[in-house]
Amino acid sequence: MVPFETVEIDEMVTACSGSGGALGHPRVFLNLAPAGQVECPYCSRLFVNRAAARPGAGEEGYSGVATPGAHGADAARDEDRPPPRQSPA
């Protein structure tokens, strides 16, 4: 499907609400990583990161942008946490 509109942005996460006010769609947050672009599932707008769209950026389709985890870079990984306690049955 041909994108309805292409929007160039500087971020790797964006939100789309259809830009139609009451005629738009529910607001959805879209992650552009790892390809540097994403299409809105509602309105087919294509969001493209300007840095990832430059020629030669991400030779194999990967932009090289790391996204932090939900709890920050210093948060413990699952394998660093102790196993959960078992309650007596």
Phi and psi restraints in degrees (range 20) as a CNS / XPLOR table:
assign (resid 1 and name C) (resid 2 and name N)
       (resid 2 and name CA) (resid 2 and name C) 1.0 -75.6 20.0 2
assign (resid 2 and name N) (resid 2 and name CA)
       (resid 2 and name C) (resid 3 and name N) 1.0 131.4 20.0 2
assign (resid 2 and name C) (resid 3 and name N)
       (resid 3 and name CA) (resid 3 and name C) 1.0 -60.6 20.0 2
assign (resid 3 and name N) (resid 3 and name CA)
       (resid 3 and name C) (resid 4 and name N) 1.0 141.2 20.0 2
assign (resid 3 and name C) (resid 4 and name N)
       (resid 4 and name CA) (resid 4 and name C) 1.0 -62.5 20.0 2
assign (resid 4 and name N) (resid 4 and name CA)
       (resid 4 and name C) (resid 5 and name N) 1.0 -41.6 20.0 2
assign (resid 4 and name C) (resid 5 and name N)
       (resid 5 and name CA) (resid 5 and name C) 1.0 -158.6 20.0 2
assign (resid 5 and name N) (resid 5 and name CA)
       (resid 5 and name C) (resid 6 and name N) 1.0 144.0 20.0 2
assign (resid 5 and name C) (resid 6 and name N)
       (resid 6 and name CA) (resid 6 and name C) 1.0 -106.8 20.0 2
assign (resid 6 and name N) (resid 6 and name CA)
       (resid 6 and name C) (resid 7 and name N) 1.0 126.8 20.0 2
assign (resid 6 and name C) (resid 7 and name N)
       (resid 7 and name CA) (resid 7 and name C) 1.0 -117.6 20.0 2
assign (resid 7 and name N) (resid 7 and name CA)
       (resid 7 and name C) (resid 8 and name N) 1.0 119.6 20.0 2
assign (resid 7 and name C) (resid 8 and name N)
       (resid 8 and name CA) (resid 8 and name C) 1.0 -91.9 20.0 2
assign (resid 8 and name N) (resid 8 and name CA)
       (resid 8 and name C) (resid 9 and name N) 1.0 130.7 20.0 2
assign (resid 8 and name C) (resid 9 and name N)
       (resid 9 and name CA) (resid 9 and name C) 1.0 -134.2 20.0 2
assign (resid 9 and name N) (resid 9 and name CA)
       (resid 9 and name C) (resid 10 and name N) 1.0 167.1 20.0 2
assign (resid 9 and name C) (resid 10 and name N)
       (resid 10 and name CA) (resid 10 and name C) 1.0 -99.3 20.0 2
assign (resid 10 and name N) (resid 10 and name CA)
       (resid 10 and name C) (resid 11 and name N) 1.0 -9.7 20.0 2
assign (resid 10 and name C) (resid 11 and name N)
       (resid 11 and name CA) (resid 11 and name C) 1.0 -94.6 20.0 2
assign (resid 11 and name N) (resid 11 and name CA)
       (resid 11 and name C) (resid 12 and name N) 1.0 168.3 20.0 2
assign (resid 11 and name C) (resid 12 and name N)
       (resid 12 and name CA) (resid 12 and name C) 1.0 -105.3 20.0 2
assign (resid 12 and name N) (resid 12 and name CA)
       (resid 12 and name C) (resid 13 and name N) 1.0 -2.0 20.0 2
assign (resid 12 and name C) (resid 13 and name N)
       (resid 13 and name CA) (resid 13 and name C) 1.0 -134.5 20.0 2
assign (resid 13 and name N) (resid 13 and name CA)
       (resid 13 and name C) (resid 14 and name N) 1.0 137.0 20.0 2
assign (resid 13 and name C) (resid 14 and name N)
       (resid 14 and name CA) (resid 14 and name C) 1.0 -142.3 20.0 2
assign (resid 14 and name N) (resid 14 and name CA)
       (resid 14 and name C) (resid 15 and name N) 1.0 171.0 20.0 2
assign (resid 14 and name C) (resid 15 and name N)
       (resid 15 and name CA) (resid 15 and name C) 1.0 -125.3 20.0 2
assign (resid 15 and name N) (resid 15 and name CA)
       (resid 15 and name C) (resid 16 and name N) 1.0 146.0 20.0 2
assign (resid 15 and name C) (resid 16 and name N)
       (resid 16 and name CA) (resid 16 and name C) 1.0 -132.7 20.0 2
assign (resid 16 and name N) (resid 16 and name CA)
       (resid 16 and name C) (resid 17 and name N) 1.0 134.2 20.0 2
assign (resid 16 and name C) (resid 17 and name N)
       (resid 17 and name CA) (resid 17 and name C) 1.0 -126.8 20.0 2
assign (resid 17 and name N) (resid 17 and name CA)
       (resid 17 and name C) (resid 18 and name N) 1.0 14.1 20.0 2
assign (resid 17 and name C) (resid 18 and name N)
       (resid 18 and name CA) (resid 18 and name C) 1.0 85.8 20.0 2
assign (resid 18 and name N) (resid 18 and name CA)
       (resid 18 and name C) (resid 19 and name N) 1.0 -10.3 20.0 2
assign (resid 18 and name C) (resid 19 and name N)
       (resid 19 and name CA) (resid 19 and name C) 1.0 51.7 20.0 2
assign (resid 19 and name N) (resid 19 and name CA)
       (resid 19 and name C) (resid 20 and name N) 1.0 30.4 20.0 2
assign (resid 19 and name C) (resid 20 and name N)
       (resid 20 and name CA) (resid 20 and name C) 1.0 -116.9 20.0 2
assign (resid 20 and name N) (resid 20 and name CA)
       (resid 20 and name C) (resid 21 and name N) 1.0 16.0 20.0 2
assign (resid 20 and name C) (resid 21 and name N)
       (resid 21 and name CA) (resid 21 and name C) 1.0 59.8 20.0 2
assign (resid 21 and name N) (resid 21 and name CA)
       (resid 21 and name C) (resid 22 and name N) 1.0 -125.2 20.0 2
assign (resid 21 and name C) (resid 22 and name N)
       (resid 22 and name CA) (resid 22 and name C) 1.0 -68.4 20.0 2
assign (resid 22 and name N) (resid 22 and name CA)
       (resid 22 and name C) (resid 23 and name N) 1.0 -19.1 20.0 2
assign (resid 22 and name C) (resid 23 and name N)
       (resid 23 and name CA) (resid 23 and name C) 1.0 -94.1 20.0 2
assign (resid 23 and name N) (resid 23 and name CA)
       (resid 23 and name C) (resid 24 and name N) 1.0 3.3 20.0 2
assign (resid 23 and name C) (resid 24 and name N)
       (resid 24 and name CA) (resid 24 and name C) 1.0 -77.0 20.0 2
assign (resid 24 and name N) (resid 24 and name CA)
       (resid 24 and name C) (resid 25 and name N) 1.0 -151.7 20.0 2
assign (resid 24 and name C) (resid 25 and name N)
       (resid 25 and name CA) (resid 25 and name C) 1.0 -130.7 20.0 2
assign (resid 25 and name N) (resid 25 and name CA)
       (resid 25 and name C) (resid 26 and name N) 1.0 172.9 20.0 2
assign (resid 25 and name C) (resid 26 and name N)
       (resid 26 and name CA) (resid 26 and name C) 1.0 -57.9 20.0 2
assign (resid 26 and name N) (resid 26 and name CA)
       (resid 26 and name C) (resid 27 and name N) 1.0 144.3 20.0 2
assign (resid 26 and name C) (resid 27 and name N)
       (resid 27 and name CA) (resid 27 and name C) 1.0 -68.8 20.0 2
assign (resid 27 and name N) (resid 27 and name CA)
       (resid 27 and name C) (resid 28 and name N) 1.0 126.9 20.0 2
assign (resid 27 and name C) (resid 28 and name N)
       (resid 28 and name CA) (resid 28 and name C) 1.0 -124.5 20.0 2
assign (resid 28 and name N) (resid 28 and name CA)
       (resid 28 and name C) (resid 29 and name N) 1.0 143.6 20.0 2
assign (resid 28 and name C) (resid 29 and name N)
       (resid 29 and name CA) (resid 29 and name C) 1.0 -98.5 20.0 2
assign (resid 29 and name N) (resid 29 and name CA)
       (resid 29 and name C) (resid 30 and name N) 1.0 133.0 20.0 2
assign (resid 29 and name C) (resid 30 and name N)
       (resid 30 and name CA) (resid 30 and name C) 1.0 -122.1 20.0 2
assign (resid 30 and name N) (resid 30 and name CA)
       (resid 30 and name C) (resid 31 and name N) 1.0 134.3 20.0 2
assign (resid 30 and name C) (resid 31 and name N)
       (resid 31 and name CA) (resid 31 and name C) 1.0 -101.3 20.0 2
assign (resid 31 and name N) (resid 31 and name CA)
       (resid 31 and name C) (resid 32 and name N) 1.0 123.2 20.0 2
assign (resid 31 and name C) (resid 32 and name N)
       (resid 32 and name CA) (resid 32 and name C) 1.0 -84.9 20.0 2
assign (resid 32 and name N) (resid 32 and name CA)
       (resid 32 and name C) (resid 33 and name N) 1.0 -13.9 20.0 2
assign (resid 32 and name C) (resid 33 and name N)
       (resid 33 and name CA) (resid 33 and name C) 1.0 -76.9 20.0 2
assign (resid 33 and name N) (resid 33 and name CA)
       (resid 33 and name C) (resid 34 and name N) 1.0 149.9 20.0 2
assign (resid 33 and name C) (resid 34 and name N)
       (resid 34 and name CA) (resid 34 and name C) 1.0 -90.3 20.0 2
assign (resid 34 and name N) (resid 34 and name CA)
       (resid 34 and name C) (resid 35 and name N) 1.0 -10.5 20.0 2
assign (resid 34 and name C) (resid 35 and name N)
       (resid 35 and name CA) (resid 35 and name C) 1.0 -79.9 20.0 2
assign (resid 35 and name N) (resid 35 and name CA)
       (resid 35 and name C) (resid 36 and name N) 1.0 -16.8 20.0 2
assign (resid 35 and name C) (resid 36 and name N)
       (resid 36 and name CA) (resid 36 and name C) 1.0 83.8 20.0 2
assign (resid 36 and name N) (resid 36 and name CA)
       (resid 36 and name C) (resid 37 and name N) 1.0 8.7 20.0 2
assign (resid 36 and name C) (resid 37 and name N)
       (resid 37 and name CA) (resid 37 and name C) 1.0 -154.8 20.0 2
assign (resid 37 and name N) (resid 37 and name CA)
       (resid 37 and name C) (resid 38 and name N) 1.0 154.3 20.0 2
assign (resid 37 and name C) (resid 38 and name N)
       (resid 38 and name CA) (resid 38 and name C) 1.0 -154.5 20.0 2
assign (resid 38 and name N) (resid 38 and name CA)
       (resid 38 and name C) (resid 39 and name N) 1.0 147.4 20.0 2
assign (resid 38 and name C) (resid 39 and name N)
       (resid 39 and name CA) (resid 39 and name C) 1.0 -105.3 20.0 2
assign (resid 39 and name N) (resid 39 and name CA)
       (resid 39 and name C) (resid 40 and name N) 1.0 133.9 20.0 2
assign (resid 39 and name C) (resid 40 and name N)
       (resid 40 and name CA) (resid 40 and name C) 1.0 -65.5 20.0 2
assign (resid 40 and name N) (resid 40 and name CA)
       (resid 40 and name C) (resid 41 and name N) 1.0 128.8 20.0 2
assign (resid 40 and name C) (resid 41 and name N)
       (resid 41 and name CA) (resid 41 and name C) 1.0 -70.0 20.0 2
assign (resid 41 and name N) (resid 41 and name CA)
       (resid 41 and name C) (resid 42 and name N) 1.0 -17.4 20.0 2
assign (resid 41 and name C) (resid 42 and name N)
       (resid 42 and name CA) (resid 42 and name C) 1.0 -89.4 20.0 2
assign (resid 42 and name N) (resid 42 and name CA)
       (resid 42 and name C) (resid 43 and name N) 1.0 -53.7 20.0 2
assign (resid 42 and name C) (resid 43 and name N)
       (resid 43 and name CA) (resid 43 and name C) 1.0 -111.7 20.0 2
assign (resid 43 and name N) (resid 43 and name CA)
       (resid 43 and name C) (resid 44 and name N) 1.0 -0.6 20.0 2
assign (resid 43 and name C) (resid 44 and name N)
       (resid 44 and name CA) (resid 44 and name C) 1.0 67.1 20.0 2
assign (resid 44 and name N) (resid 44 and name CA)
       (resid 44 and name C) (resid 45 and name N) 1.0 17.1 20.0 2
assign (resid 44 and name C) (resid 45 and name N)
       (resid 45 and name CA) (resid 45 and name C) 1.0 -66.2 20.0 2
assign (resid 45 and name N) (resid 45 and name CA)
       (resid 45 and name C) (resid 46 and name N) 1.0 139.4 20.0 2
assign (resid 45 and name C) (resid 46 and name N)
       (resid 46 and name CA) (resid 46 and name C) 1.0 -102.8 20.0 2
assign (resid 46 and name N) (resid 46 and name CA)
       (resid 46 and name C) (resid 47 and name N) 1.0 118.9 20.0 2
assign (resid 46 and name C) (resid 47 and name N)
       (resid 47 and name CA) (resid 47 and name C) 1.0 -100.1 20.0 2
assign (resid 47 and name N) (resid 47 and name CA)
       (resid 47 and name C) (resid 48 and name N) 1.0 126.7 20.0 2
assign (resid 47 and name C) (resid 48 and name N)
       (resid 48 and name CA) (resid 48 and name C) 1.0 -126.3 20.0 2
assign (resid 48 and name N) (resid 48 and name CA)
       (resid 48 and name C) (resid 49 and name N) 1.0 130.8 20.0 2
assign (resid 48 and name C) (resid 49 and name N)
       (resid 49 and name CA) (resid 49 and name C) 1.0 -77.1 20.0 2
assign (resid 49 and name N) (resid 49 and name CA)
       (resid 49 and name C) (resid 50 and name N) 1.0 128.0 20.0 2
assign (resid 49 and name C) (resid 50 and name N)
       (resid 50 and name CA) (resid 50 and name C) 1.0 -59.0 20.0 2
assign (resid 50 and name N) (resid 50 and name CA)
       (resid 50 and name C) (resid 51 and name N) 1.0 -41.4 20.0 2
assign (resid 50 and name C) (resid 51 and name N)
       (resid 51 and name CA) (resid 51 and name C) 1.0 -66.5 20.0 2
assign (resid 51 and name N) (resid 51 and name CA)
       (resid 51 and name C) (resid 52 and name N) 1.0 -38.3 20.0 2
assign (resid 51 and name C) (resid 52 and name N)
       (resid 52 and name CA) (resid 52 and name C) 1.0 -75.7 20.0 2
assign (resid 52 and name N) (resid 52 and name CA)
       (resid 52 and name C) (resid 53 and name N) 1.0 -21.5 20.0 2
assign (resid 52 and name C) (resid 53 and name N)
       (resid 53 and name CA) (resid 53 and name C) 1.0 -82.8 20.0 2
assign (resid 53 and name N) (resid 53 and name CA)
       (resid 53 and name C) (resid 54 and name N) 1.0 -13.2 20.0 2
assign (resid 53 and name C) (resid 54 and name N)
       (resid 54 and name CA) (resid 54 and name C) 1.0 -64.5 20.0 2
assign (resid 54 and name N) (resid 54 and name CA)
       (resid 54 and name C) (resid 55 and name N) 1.0 144.8 20.0 2
assign (resid 54 and name C) (resid 55 and name N)
       (resid 55 and name CA) (resid 55 and name C) 1.0 -59.8 20.0 2
assign (resid 55 and name N) (resid 55 and name CA)
       (resid 55 and name C) (resid 56 and name N) 1.0 134.6 20.0 2
assign (resid 55 and name C) (resid 56 and name N)
       (resid 56 and name CA) (resid 56 and name C) 1.0 88.1 20.0 2
assign (resid 56 and name N) (resid 56 and name CA)
       (resid 56 and name C) (resid 57 and name N) 1.0 -9.4 20.0 2
assign (resid 56 and name C) (resid 57 and name N)
       (resid 57 and name CA) (resid 57 and name C) 1.0 -79.3 20.0 2
assign (resid 57 and name N) (resid 57 and name CA)
       (resid 57 and name C) (resid 58 and name N) 1.0 120.5 20.0 2
assign (resid 57 and name C) (resid 58 and name N)
       (resid 58 and name CA) (resid 58 and name C) 1.0 67.1 20.0 2
assign (resid 58 and name N) (resid 58 and name CA)
       (resid 58 and name C) (resid 59 and name N) 1.0 71.9 20.0 2
assign (resid 58 and name C) (resid 59 and name N)
       (resid 59 and name CA) (resid 59 and name C) 1.0 -51.0 20.0 2
assign (resid 59 and name N) (resid 59 and name CA)
       (resid 59 and name C) (resid 60 and name N) 1.0 -34.9 20.0 2
assign (resid 59 and name C) (resid 60 and name N)
       (resid 60 and name CA) (resid 60 and name C) 1.0 -106.8 20.0 2
assign (resid 60 and name N) (resid 60 and name CA)
       (resid 60 and name C) (resid 61 and name N) 1.0 25.2 20.0 2
assign (resid 60 and name C) (resid 61 and name N)
       (resid 61 and name CA) (resid 61 and name C) 1.0 88.0 20.0 2
assign (resid 61 and name N) (resid 61 and name CA)
       (resid 61 and name C) (resid 62 and name N) 1.0 2.6 20.0 2
assign (resid 61 and name C) (resid 62 and name N)
       (resid 62 and name CA) (resid 62 and name C) 1.0 -106.5 20.0 2
assign (resid 62 and name N) (resid 62 and name CA)
       (resid 62 and name C) (resid 63 and name N) 1.0 129.2 20.0 2
assign (resid 62 and name C) (resid 63 and name N)
       (resid 63 and name CA) (resid 63 and name C) 1.0 -80.9 20.0 2
assign (resid 63 and name N) (resid 63 and name CA)
       (resid 63 and name C) (resid 64 and name N) 1.0 -15.3 20.0 2
assign (resid 63 and name C) (resid 64 and name N)
       (resid 64 and name CA) (resid 64 and name C) 1.0 78.7 20.0 2
assign (resid 64 and name N) (resid 64 and name CA)
       (resid 64 and name C) (resid 65 and name N) 1.0 11.8 20.0 2
assign (resid 64 and name C) (resid 65 and name N)
       (resid 65 and name CA) (resid 65 and name C) 1.0 -93.5 20.0 2
assign (resid 65 and name N) (resid 65 and name CA)
       (resid 65 and name C) (resid 66 and name N) 1.0 125.2 20.0 2
assign (resid 65 and name C) (resid 66 and name N)
       (resid 66 and name CA) (resid 66 and name C) 1.0 -92.2 20.0 2
assign (resid 66 and name N) (resid 66 and name CA)
       (resid 66 and name C) (resid 67 and name N) 1.0 136.1 20.0 2
assign (resid 66 and name C) (resid 67 and name N)
       (resid 67 and name CA) (resid 67 and name C) 1.0 -105.0 20.0 2
assign (resid 67 and name N) (resid 67 and name CA)
       (resid 67 and name C) (resid 68 and name N) 1.0 134.0 20.0 2
assign (resid 67 and name C) (resid 68 and name N)
       (resid 68 and name CA) (resid 68 and name C) 1.0 -70.4 20.0 2
assign (resid 68 and name N) (resid 68 and name CA)
       (resid 68 and name C) (resid 69 and name N) 1.0 157.6 20.0 2
assign (resid 68 and name C) (resid 69 and name N)
       (resid 69 and name CA) (resid 69 and name C) 1.0 -71.8 20.0 2
assign (resid 69 and name N) (resid 69 and name CA)
       (resid 69 and name C) (resid 70 and name N) 1.0 169.4 20.0 2
assign (resid 69 and name C) (resid 70 and name N)
       (resid 70 and name CA) (resid 70 and name C) 1.0 -66.0 20.0 2
assign (resid 70 and name N) (resid 70 and name CA)
       (resid 70 and name C) (resid 71 and name N) 1.0 -24.6 20.0 2
assign (resid 70 and name C) (resid 71 and name N)
       (resid 71 and name CA) (resid 71 and name C) 1.0 -107.7 20.0 2
assign (resid 71 and name N) (resid 71 and name CA)
       (resid 71 and name C) (resid 72 and name N) 1.0 11.6 20.0 2
assign (resid 71 and name C) (resid 72 and name N)
       (resid 72 and name CA) (resid 72 and name C) 1.0 96.0 20.0 2
assign (resid 72 and name N) (resid 72 and name CA)
       (resid 72 and name C) (resid 73 and name N) 1.0 167.9 20.0 2
assign (resid 72 and name C) (resid 73 and name N)
       (resid 73 and name CA) (resid 73 and name C) 1.0 -69.9 20.0 2
assign (resid 73 and name N) (resid 73 and name CA)
       (resid 73 and name C) (resid 74 and name N) 1.0 -28.1 20.0 2
assign (resid 73 and name C) (resid 74 and name N)
       (resid 74 and name CA) (resid 74 and name C) 1.0 -93.1 20.0 2
assign (resid 74 and name N) (resid 74 and name CA)
       (resid 74 and name C) (resid 75 and name N) 1.0 5.6 20.0 2
assign (resid 74 and name C) (resid 75 and name N)
       (resid 75 and name CA) (resid 75 and name C) 1.0 -69.9 20.0 2
assign (resid 75 and name N) (resid 75 and name CA)
       (resid 75 and name C) (resid 76 and name N) 1.0 149.4 20.0 2
assign (resid 75 and name C) (resid 76 and name N)
       (resid 76 and name CA) (resid 76 and name C) 1.0 -69.5 20.0 2
assign (resid 76 and name N) (resid 76 and name CA)
       (resid 76 and name C) (resid 77 and name N) 1.0 141.2 20.0 2
assign (resid 76 and name C) (resid 77 and name N)
       (resid 77 and name CA) (resid 77 and name C) 1.0 -82.3 20.0 2
assign (resid 77 and name N) (resid 77 and name CA)
       (resid 77 and name C) (resid 78 and name N) 1.0 162.0 20.0 2
assign (resid 77 and name C) (resid 78 and name N)
       (resid 78 and name CA) (resid 78 and name C) 1.0 -56.2 20.0 2
assign (resid 78 and name N) (resid 78 and name CA)
       (resid 78 and name C) (resid 79 and name N) 1.0 -39.2 20.0 2
assign (resid 78 and name C) (resid 79 and name N)
       (resid 79 and name CA) (resid 79 and name C) 1.0 -72.7 20.0 2
assign (resid 79 and name N) (resid 79 and name CA)
       (resid 79 and name C) (resid 80 and name N) 1.0 -14.0 20.0 2
assign (resid 79 and name C) (resid 80 and name N)
       (resid 80 and name CA) (resid 80 and name C) 1.0 -88.6 20.0 2
assign (resid 80 and name N) (resid 80 and name CA)
       (resid 80 and name C) (resid 81 and name N) 1.0 -10.6 20.0 2
assign (resid 80 and name C) (resid 81 and name N)
       (resid 81 and name CA) (resid 81 and name C) 1.0 -90.4 20.0 2
assign (resid 81 and name N) (resid 81 and name CA)
       (resid 81 and name C) (resid 82 and name N) 1.0 146.7 20.0 2
assign (resid 81 and name C) (resid 82 and name N)
       (resid 82 and name CA) (resid 82 and name C) 1.0 -70.7 20.0 2
assign (resid 82 and name N) (resid 82 and name CA)
       (resid 82 and name C) (resid 83 and name N) 1.0 156.2 20.0 2
assign (resid 82 and name C) (resid 83 and name N)
       (resid 83 and name CA) (resid 83 and name C) 1.0 -66.4 20.0 2
assign (resid 83 and name N) (resid 83 and name CA)
       (resid 83 and name C) (resid 84 and name N) 1.0 153.7 20.0 2
assign (resid 83 and name C) (resid 84 and name N)
       (resid 84 and name CA) (resid 84 and name C) 1.0 -66.7 20.0 2
assign (resid 84 and name N) (resid 84 and name CA)
       (resid 84 and name C) (resid 85 and name N) 1.0 148.5 20.0 2
assign (resid 84 and name C) (resid 85 and name N)
       (resid 85 and name CA) (resid 85 and name C) 1.0 -73.6 20.0 2
assign (resid 85 and name N) (resid 85 and name CA)
       (resid 85 and name C) (resid 86 and name N) 1.0 142.2 20.0 2
assign (resid 85 and name C) (resid 86 and name N)
       (resid 86 and name CA) (resid 86 and name C) 1.0 -91.8 20.0 2
assign (resid 86 and name N) (resid 86 and name CA)
       (resid 86 and name C) (resid 87 and name N) 1.0 129.4 20.0 2
assign (resid 86 and name C) (resid 87 and name N)
       (resid 87 and name CA) (resid 87 and name C) 1.0 -81.3 20.0 2
assign (resid 87 and name N) (resid 87 and name CA)
       (resid 87 and name C) (resid 88 and name N) 1.0 144.1 20.0 2
assign (resid 87 and name C) (resid 88 and name N)
       (resid 88 and name CA) (resid 88 and name C) 1.0 -65.3 20.0 2
assign (resid 88 and name N) (resid 88 and name CA)
       (resid 88 and name C) (resid 89 and name N) 1.0 138.6 20.0 2
